[in-house]
Amino acid sequence: MATEKYSVSMRLMHWLMAICLLGMIGSGWYMTGLDGEAANKYDLYPWHKSFGVLLLGLIVLRIIIRLKSTLPEIQETIPGREQTLAKVAHFLLYLLMLLVPLSGFIMSDIGGHDIYFFGIPLPDLLDTHKPTAGTFHTIHSYIGYVLLGVVVVHIAGALKHRFMDSPENDVLKKMM
């Protein structure tokens, strides 16, 4: 049975995660852009890691909610290639929202850096191996950029359907 809007829980998770993800991308850019000698550079990392762990938990919860929810159907008036692009973008968003914090967690853990969840120490799960940590640092950085790119395409698509298409193609109202 189709619905006109996403469930309240899906809408809340969408907007909460959108704000957190954009904040994480911004803080990641800021932290890595600071000179290694900057006084406050390493004060930001525990916060970034805490919100990363939070986002990892939220995406798992979001996937569970999505699997249990009735989703609105894509409007038939939207061209087939745009429907396909929307499905691919949503798949990539979910995948990357899982992989970015997971790669950051692995990077820190295998790099021998403590991970705290808002002051609560998390257990070390992996043996320290600096070369692998370096690989995960690269992965974490690049897929963060890919996630940002997919987010931009997602927002651009929603705005296109809202302001450039006919009113029946407005997909944004499903998430408001």
C-alpha positions in Angstrom: 0.0 0.0 0.0 1.6 3.3 -1.2 1.6 6.4 0.9 1.9 10.1 0.0 4.7 10.9 2.4 7.5 9.2 4.2 6.7 8.2 7.7 7.4 10.7 10.5 10.4 8.6 11.7 11.9 8.5 8.2 11.5 12.2 7.8 13.0 13.0 11.2 16.0 10.6 10.5 16.4 12.2 7.0 16.7 15.8 8.3 18.7 14.9 11.4 21.2 12.9 9.4 21.4 15.6 6.7 22.4 18.2 9.3 24.9 15.9 11.0 26.4 14.7 7.7 26.9 18.2 6.4 28.4 19.2 9.8 30.7 16.2 9.7 31.9 17.0 6.1 32.5 20.6 7.1 34.4 19.7 10.3 36.5 17.2 8.4 37.5 19.8 5.9 38.2 22.3 8.6 40.3 19.8 10.8 42.4 18.5 7.9 42.9 22.0 6.6 44.4 23.2 9.8 48.2 23.4 10.1 49.6 20.5 12.1 50.8 23.0 14.7 47.4 24.7 15.2 46.6 24.9 18.9 43.0 23.5 18.6 43.5 21.1 15.7 43.4 17.9 17.8 40.6 19.2 20.1 38.2 18.7 17.3 38.9 15.1 16.5 37.2 13.5 19.5 34.0 15.4 18.6 34.3 14.4 14.9 34.7 10.7 16.0 31.8 10.9 18.5 29.5 12.3 15.8 30.8 9.7 13.4 29.9 6.9 15.8 26.5 8.5 16.3 26.0 8.6 12.5 27.0 5.0 12.2 24.3 4.0 14.7 21.8 6.3 13.1 22.3 4.9 9.6 21.8 1.3 10.9 18.6 2.5 12.6 17.6 4.3 9.5 18.0 1.2 7.4 15.9 -0.8 9.8 13.2 1.9 9.8 13.3 2.0 5.9 12.9 -1.7 5.6 9.9 -1.7 7.9 8.2 1.4 6.4 5.8 1.8 3.6 7.4 4.1 1.1 5.8 6.6 -1.3 6.1 5.6 -4.9 8.0 7.6 -7.5 5.6 9.7 -9.5 4.9 8.1 -12.9 5.2 11.5 -14.5 8.9 11.6 -13.7 10.9 10.3 -16.8 12.3 6.8 -16.4 16.0 7.8 -16.6 15.4 10.2 -13.7 13.6 7.5 -11.7 16.6 5.2 -12.3 19.0 8.0 -11.2 17.0 8.6 -8.1 17.1 4.9 -7.2 20.9 4.8 -7.8 21.4 8.0 -5.8 19.4 6.6 -2.8 21.4 3.4 -2.9 24.7 5.2 -3.0 23.6 7.6 -0.2 22.8 4.7 2.1 25.9 2.8 1.2 28.2 5.8 1.6 26.5 6.9 4.9 27.5 3.5 6.2 31.0 3.3 4.7 32.2 6.8 5.6 31.9 6.5 9.4 32.8 2.8 9.3 36.1 3.6 7.4 36.8 6.4 9.9 36.3 4.1 12.8 38.6 1.5 11.3 41.1 4.1 10.4 41.3 5.4 14.0 41.1 1.9 15.6 43.8 0.3 13.4 45.9 3.5 13.7 46.1 3.0 17.4 44.0 6.1 18.2 41.4 6.0 20.9 37.8 6.4 20.0 35.4 8.0 22.5 31.7 8.3 22.1 31.1 11.6 23.8 33.6 10.8 26.5 32.9 7.1 26.8 35.9 5.0 25.6 35.1 2.4 23.0 37.0 -0.8 22.9 39.9 -1.4 20.6 38.6 -4.0 18.1 41.6 -4.2 15.7 45.3 -4.6 16.1 47.4 -1.5 15.3 48.8 -1.5 11.8 49.8 1.9 10.6 50.1 1.1 6.9 46.5 -0.2 6.8 45.4 2.9 8.8 46.9 5.1 6.1 44.9 3.2 3.5 41.7 3.7 5.4 42.6 7.4 5.9 42.7 7.7 2.1 39.5 5.7 1.7 37.7 7.8 4.3 38.8 11.0 2.7 37.8 10.1 -0.9 34.5 8.5 -0.1 33.6 11.6 2.0 34.0 13.6 -1.2 31.9 11.0 -3.2 29.2 11.2 -0.5 29.2 15.0 -0.7 28.9 14.7 -4.5 25.9 12.4 -4.3 24.3 14.7 -1.7 24.7 17.6 -4.1 23.1 15.5 -6.9 20.3 14.5 -4.5 19.6 18.1 -3.4 19.8 19.3 -7.0 17.3 16.7 -8.1 14.8 17.5 -5.4 15.1 21.2 -6.2 14.7 20.6 -9.9 11.5 18.6 -9.3 10.3 21.3 -6.9 10.9 24.4 -9.0 11.5 23.4 -12.6 9.0 20.5 -13.2 5.2 20.4 -13.1 3.7 20.4 -9.5 2.9 16.7 -9.6 6.6 15.9 -9.8 7.4 17.8 -6.5 9.2 15.0 -4.6 10.3 17.4 -1.7 6.8 17.4 -0.3 7.1 13.7 0.6 10.0 14.5 3.0 8.5 17.7 4.5 
